[in-house]
Amino acid sequence: MRLLIYEWITGGGLVGSEGSLPESLLREGLAMVQAVAADAAGVEAIRHRSLLRDLRLPHLAAAGAEVVEVASRSEHDAGLEELASQADGVLVIAPETDGVLLQTVRRLESVGAKLVSPRSSFIAIAGNKERTANSLSAAGVPTPQAVRIDPDTALPQAFAYPAVLKPLDGAGSQDTHVVAHAYDNPPAYAWPRRLERYVPGVGVSVAVIGVAGGEAIALPPCRQRLSVDGRFSYLGGSTPLAGGLAERATSLALRAIAALPPLVGWAGVDLVLGDDPTGTLDVVIEVNPRLTTSYVGLRRVVRGGLVAAMIAAARGERPRLEIDPRPLAFDSDGAVYWES
């Protein structure tokens, strides 16, 4: 089997652009692509792995893999389409921002790429926070109270603050801000945003693998570690959660996925679990229709290989996963720590 692992930031998605690559997205992108490439090397069925590499990242490497360096937009576009058309499986990792993930996947679908990551039908809804919330609410899945804020529009006074202001298609907490009241002055933004009521509680992420034609599989929930500067930057996570919290998180995440178009491959569901042990205050914050940074920790927890699991799921086969119950923490740059 030939597998193409395409991560947008490291793979030349911004080649030719001025300035440095976005720091947080680059850090997480590097961690994910290197982890996936390393895991793919251990899958017996995968005989060939390939990656694209932005020429500004000479340190990006994967032992035994074909690494195609791109120095221009034309090289990137041609290389991506050629490698995708030759591959037996394509794993796409890209941010939802500005429609990048959706456009990339639609382009690859148009050349017949065999995706082992989510299809455009899922991304078109889950990649937009407003569409996601509407779909979840229609299915009875709880989400925070929210309103749409158009550019140059003042914050509404008749809203429950504090609140969180975020892009409709953001990724990695980019351009996300806590606002304390209607007279706060968050940075200007040229596109519509979503103002969500701040929900106190435990931040949790649940990675889910969708099986083609079958039921999705939830991986062990992870407690999120976020920055406390009002930006909610993702710093890492830990697992396992206490039994009651884990059950609530898993149940709510699977309800969220079931409310969206069919999922094939990996998606992440971000939740806040409230202080009511019955779960009545739990809400879904958003759904990430792509590989998430928690992969760097979960790959150590799930025995049997997550790359092999995603490939099997794309074929309609339900993978069997064995979970290591030992406590583990991880950082967004890929560092992992077994806890005693």
C-alpha positions, 0 to 999 in steps of 0.5 A: 500500500502507498500512503500519502500523509499531507499536512498543510502547514508543513507540506507547503500550503503556505509556500510562497507566502510572506512572513514566517509560518504560524507558530502554533499551527506549525508546532502542532502540524509538525507534531502530528505529521511526524507522529503519523509518519512514524506510526505508518512505518510500523504498519506492515501493509504500508510499503511506501510513505510519502510527504510534501515538505515546505522548503523552509522546513529542512528538519522535517524528515521521516525515516524511509519515507519519500519526502518531496520538497516544494519551493513554489505554489505550482510545485506544491499543487502539482506534487500534491495531485500527483502523489494523491493520484498514485496513493492507495490512501491519503490522510489530509491534515489541514486547518479549517481556517478560510476553508483551507481543509474543505478546499483541499479535500474537494480538490483531492476528491476531484482527482480520485484520491482514496481518502482515509480522513474525513470527506468533504460532506462532513467537513462542509458542516463540521468545519463551520462552527455555526453550521455545526451548532445548528445541526447539533441543536436540531438533534438535541445535542447541547451547545452554548448559547450563541449569536453571530457577530458581523464585521464592524458590528458592536457586541450585543448588550443583551447577552450573557457575559463573559463570552467567547468570540471566535471565527466561524471557521477557525482552528487552533484557537486562532483569533479567539478571545474572551470578552468580559462585557459588551463594552469590551474591545476585541481585535477587529476581524474582517469576517463574521464571528460567533459569540458564545456564552462562556461555559465553566467546567472541565475542558475535554476532547474526544477523538472519534474514528468514523467507520465507513458504513458503520458506527463510529468508535470513540477513543479515550477522552482527554482532559485539555490543558489550555492557556489562561490568557483568554485565548484558549491556546491548546497546550496539551492534554492528559488521559484517562479521565475519571470513570464518570467524566469519561462516560459522559464525554464519550456519550456526548461526543458520539451523539455529536458525531451522529448528528452530522453527515457520515464520518469516515476517519478521525475527528475531534469533539471538544466539550465542556463537562459541567459540575452536575454529575448527571451531565445536564450542564455538559455542552459540545463546543465544536467538532474538528473534522480532521486529525487533532493534536491529541493524536500524539498522546493517544498513539501511545495509549491505543495499542494496535496502531491508529494509522492501521485503524484509520485505514481499516475504518475507511474500508468499512472494517471496524478496528479492534483497539486495546487501551493502555490504562496507565496515566499519560500526559502530552504537550502540543509539540508531541512530547509525551509523559507517562505519569506514575 
